[in-house]
Amino acid sequence: MKAKELRLMSDAEMEGKLTELRKELMKANSQIAIGTVPKSPGKVREAKKTIAKIMTIRREKILSKEATKRNE
């Protein structure tokens, strides 16, 4: 997912997507740990990147809210 798409999501939608991606990543990591190849190895990397994007955008939103409170 692109960061632009993630920024348009509400907090609840972003939280749901984050949970979904973490479950997907956990499944893939468990498959790797037992020695089987995941169905699509590229999804692991993509999931990690999307999780990082979501976490970053959430942090940006928190910081911007704090900044507006300080300026008032």
CYANA upper distance limits for C-alpha pairs under 8 A (distance plus 0.5 A):
  1 MET  CA      5 GLU  CA      7.24
  1 MET  CA      6 LEU  CA      7.64
  1 MET  CA     50 THR  CA      6.92
  2 LYS  CA      6 LEU  CA      7.00
  3 ALA  CA      7 ARG  CA      6.63
  3 ALA  CA     53 LYS  CA      7.04
  3 ALA  CA     54 ILE  CA      8.39
  3 ALA  CA     57 ILE  CA      8.38
  4 LYS  CA      8 LEU  CA      7.17
  5 GLU  CA      9 MET  CA      7.36
  6 LEU  CA     14 MET  CA      7.63
  6 LEU  CA     54 ILE  CA      7.41
  6 LEU  CA     57 ILE  CA      8.22
  7 ARG  CA     57 ILE  CA      7.33
  9 MET  CA     13 GLU  CA      6.40
  9 MET  CA     14 MET  CA      6.57
 10 SER  CA     14 MET  CA      6.66
 11 ASP  CA     15 GLU  CA      6.62
 11 ASP  CA     58 ARG  CA      8.48
 12 ALA  CA     16 GLY  CA      6.74
 13 GLU  CA     17 LYS  CA      6.69
 14 MET  CA     18 LEU  CA      6.59
 14 MET  CA     54 ILE  CA      7.48
 15 GLU  CA     19 THR  CA      6.75
 16 GLY  CA     20 GLU  CA      6.68
 17 LYS  CA     21 LEU  CA      6.62
 18 LEU  CA     22 ARG  CA      6.66
 18 LEU  CA     51 ILE  CA      6.69
 18 LEU  CA     54 ILE  CA      7.55
 19 THR  CA     23 LYS  CA      6.79
 20 GLU  CA     24 GLU  CA      6.79
 21 LEU  CA     25 LEU  CA      6.57
 21 LEU  CA     47 ALA  CA      6.47
 21 LEU  CA     50 THR  CA      8.47
 21 LEU  CA     51 ILE  CA      7.39
 22 ARG  CA     26 MET  CA      6.56
 22 ARG  CA     47 ALA  CA      8.29
 22 ARG  CA     51 ILE  CA      8.11
 23 LYS  CA     27 LYS  CA      6.79
 24 GLU  CA     28 ALA  CA      6.85
 24 GLU  CA     47 ALA  CA      8.23
 25 LEU  CA     29 ASN  CA      6.55
 25 LEU  CA     44 VAL  CA      6.64
 25 LEU  CA     47 ALA  CA      7.03
 25 LEU  CA     48 LYS  CA      8.03
 26 MET  CA     30 SER  CA      6.63
 27 LYS  CA     31 GLN  CA      6.79
 28 ALA  CA     32 ILE  CA      6.77
 28 ALA  CA     38 PRO  CA      6.28
 28 ALA  CA     44 VAL  CA      7.24
 29 ASN  CA     33 ALA  CA      6.61
 30 SER  CA     34 ILE  CA      6.87
 31 GLN  CA     35 GLY  CA      6.87
 31 GLN  CA     36 THR  CA      5.85
 31 GLN  CA     37 VAL  CA      6.98
 31 GLN  CA     38 PRO  CA      6.52
 32 ILE  CA     36 THR  CA      6.07
 32 ILE  CA     37 VAL  CA      6.52
 32 ILE  CA     38 PRO  CA      7.26
 37 VAL  CA     41 PRO  CA      7.82
 40 SER  CA     44 VAL  CA      8.22
 41 PRO  CA     45 ARG  CA      8.03
 42 GLY  CA     46 GLU  CA      6.88
 43 LYS  CA     47 ALA  CA      6.35
 44 VAL  CA     48 LYS  CA      6.79
 45 ARG  CA     49 LYS  CA      6.79
 46 GLU  CA     50 THR  CA      6.63
 47 ALA  CA     51 ILE  CA      6.58
 48 LYS  CA     52 ALA  CA      6.78
 49 LYS  CA     53 LYS  CA      6.72
 50 THR  CA     54 ILE  CA      6.69
 51 ILE  CA     55 MET  CA      6.71
 52 ALA  CA     56 THR  CA      6.61
 53 LYS  CA     57 ILE  CA      6.65
 54 ILE  CA     58 ARG  CA      6.61
 55 MET  CA     59 ARG  CA      6.72
 56 THR  CA     60 GLU  CA      6.69
 57 ILE  CA     61 LYS  CA      6.73
 58 ARG  CA     62 ILE  CA      6.85
 59 ARG  CA     63 LEU  CA      6.68
 60 GLU  CA     64 SER  CA      6.59
 61 LYS  CA     65 LYS  CA      6.71
 62 ILE  CA     66 GLU  CA      6.80
 63 LEU  CA     67 ALA  CA      6.61
 64 SER  CA     68 THR  CA      6.74
 65 LYS  CA     69 LYS  CA      6.81
 66 GLU  CA     70 ARG  CA      6.78
 67 ALA  CA     71 ASN  CA      6.77
 68 THR  CA     72 GLU  CA      6.86
